[in-house]
Structures are given as C-alpha cells and as structure tokens.
Amino acid sequence: MKTEEGKEEVKEDLKENLDKSTTAEPQATETPQEAKEPTKKASERAAEKFGEYEDSVASKYPKMASKWSYFKEVWQETFPDPERAMNKKMEARKKMAQMQREHDETVAKMTQEERDAMEAAIPEWKRGALVVTEPEAAEKKEAGLLRSMKNKVSEKIGRTEAAKKFQESEEYSKIREMRANYQEFRG
C-alpha cells in the first residue's frame, strides 16, 4: 500500500511539473521588462526544469535520489559526451590562464626587492621544481566509478594470504618474466 501511495505522489509531482513547464503564457508577476528579455534556449530551460525536479525528488525521496545520482555517474562513464569533456577542458584552461594572469599582474606590481625576497623564501631545491602545469599533464586519467571499484577489489585480493603465496611462487615469477619480455618485444 505504501509503495502505491508513493508512486501516486511521484506521478502527481510529475504531472504538476509537466503542467508548469507546458504553460507558455507569461505569469502575472512578470514585469514588462522581464517579458521583453531574450528567451533562453530550450535546452537551458529543460536543464533548469530538470534541476528543479531533481532537487524536489531529492528532498522528498532521498534514497531514490542517491540511486539516481549513482545511475547518472555510471551512465556518464559508460557513454561519455565529447562536447561535455571539451567544455570541462576549456573551463580548466580558462582557470589556469586566469591564475597565470593574476600571478603575472602581482609580480609586475612588485618592486625588485619584493621579488628578491619572494625568491629567497623559496628553498634552493624547489626553485627548479616549481612549474605550473595543466592538470591533464600532471595527472593520469581519473579512474571512473567502475574502474575504481575494480581496483579496490583487486587490492583487497592482493592482500590475502593466498595471493601473497602465489606472488612468492615460481609460476608468478615466470609470469612476470614473460610480461617483461612482452613489453621489451613491443617496445
């Protein structure tokens, strides 16, 4: 009975949101200036409505919302969107460029004594090591949800006594030797 009532509530919420989104007439609270503003793209409006719907579902049904967010992560990992990936890279590059501009501006505003003091504060061994790089070059590809789960399981298996005994065995040493030879052959 409770699940049927919950389903009915969800259906009612969907109908309400659908009714609100399909009304094309401006609301009475809008001023003439708001009505004259350029309209947003349909995809932007849909994204806003979907965001509002996700928020309302998250507040009413937290368990379902957590499963939905998990499903979205897995979906995005399984079917990556090249446009979204490109946008993320562009945003990261813009942030890095902004940080570099700000740093250059602060250094340009410094006097020679301040620059010397700043350089003196950096230890000798760090002077050649400090290089601003893009996150892509500094880090390897982030492990997705499924890959990270696989890595965790393999680490746990690797810590077992049976795995340790296998790693000490002759068969394992032969496998390592074969892999090394294969890498040498490929290279």
N, C-alpha and C positions, 0 to 999 in steps of 0.2 A: 504493500500500500504506500509506504513512504517513498519508494523509488518512483512510483507512478505520479505521486504528487510533485516530486522534484522534477520529473520530466515535463509535467504540465507547466510548472513555473518557468522552466527554461524555454519552452515553446512560447509562453506568453511574453517573456522578455524579448525573444527573437522577433515576435510579431510587433511589439512596441517599437523596437529599434528599426525594423523594416518600415513601419508606418512613418516614423520620424524622418528617415532618410529619403523616402519617396515623395514627401511633400515638397513641391517645387516653389510654392509661394513664399515670399519673404514674411517673417514673423512680424507681429505688430510692434515689438520692442525695437526694431531696427530703425535707425535714423536714415534720412535720405542719403547722407554721405556713405554710410555703410552699404547701402544698396547699390551705390554707384561704383564702389571699389571693384577692381578686376576680380573676376571669379577664379577660384583655384582649379587646377586640373582635376579631372575626375579621379585619377589615381591618388592624388593627395587627399581629396575628400574621403575616398574609400579607406585610405590608410588611417585617417583621423577617426572615422567611424569605427573601424576595426579595433583601433587602440582603445577607444572608449568602451567598446563591447568587452574587450579583454579585461579591462580594469573592473568593469561591473561583475564579470564572471569570477574574477579573482577574489573580489570582496564577498561574493555570495557563496561560491563553491571553491574553497582553497585547494582541496585535493584534486579536483578536475583541472584547475589552473596549473598546478605543478606538473601534472601529466601532460598537459597541452604544451607547456614550455619545453619539456623534455622531448616531446614529439617534434617540435619546431627545430630544436637543435639537431636532432638526428636527420631530419629532412634536409636542412641546410647543408649538413656534412655530406649526405648522400648525393644530393643534387645541387652542387654549388652554382651560384649565379655569377657569371663572369663580370657582369656590369656592377654588381654589388661589391665584388672583390676589387675591381678597378676603382670604385668610389672610395673604398677604405684606404687603398694605397695612396690615392690623391690627397685624401684628408691628412694622412700621416706625413706625406711630403710637405704639405702646406704648413703643418705644425712645426716640422723640423726647420723649414725655411723661415718661419716667423721667429722661432727661437734663435736661429743664427743671426737674423736681422737685429733682434733685441740685444744680443751679445755684442755684435759689431757696433751698435749705437752706444752701448755703455762703455766699451773700450775706447771709442772715438772721443767720448766726453771726458775720459780720464786724462789726468796730467801724466807726464813721463814718470814722475816719482811714484804715483799710484800704480802705474803699470809695472814698474820695477818691484814695488812692494808685493804686488799680486804674484808676480813670477817668483819672487824669493820665497813666498809662502808655500809654493809647490815643491815637494821633495825632488831631488835630482832624478831618482829612479822613475818618477811619474811623468817627468816632462815630456819624454818621447812617447809615453803610453797614452796620453790624453788625446783622443781623436774622436770627433763627433761623427758617428756613422748612422746610417739609416737603420731602423730596427730590422728590416728584412735581411740586410747583410750581416748583422750581428747575431741574429737568432736563426735557428733552423725552423722549418715549418712547424707550426704549433700542432701538437697531436690532437686529433679530434676526439670526440666522446668515445667512439668505438675503439679507436687505436689506444687511447689511454687506458680503457678497461682491459684490453688485451695485454698491455704492458704490465699492469698491476697483477694480473693473474699469472703471467709468466715469471714475474719477480717472486711471487709467493711460492710458486712451484720450484723455482731455483733455490729457495732457501730450505727446502725439505732435505731430510737425510738421504733419501733415495737419489735425489738429484746430485747431492754432493758426492755420493759414492760413484755415480755414473761419471761425473766430471773427473774423478781420480782414476777411472778405468782406462785400459788400453784402447778400447773402442773409441772413446771420446777423443783421445789424443790422435788417433788415426783420422777422425772426422775433422779435427782442427787442421791437421797437416794437409788433408785433401782440400779444405776450403782455402788455405793459404796458397796451394798450388794453383787452384782455380783462379784466384784473384791475380796471381802472377801471370797466368796464361791469358787472362782477359786484358791485363794492362799492357 
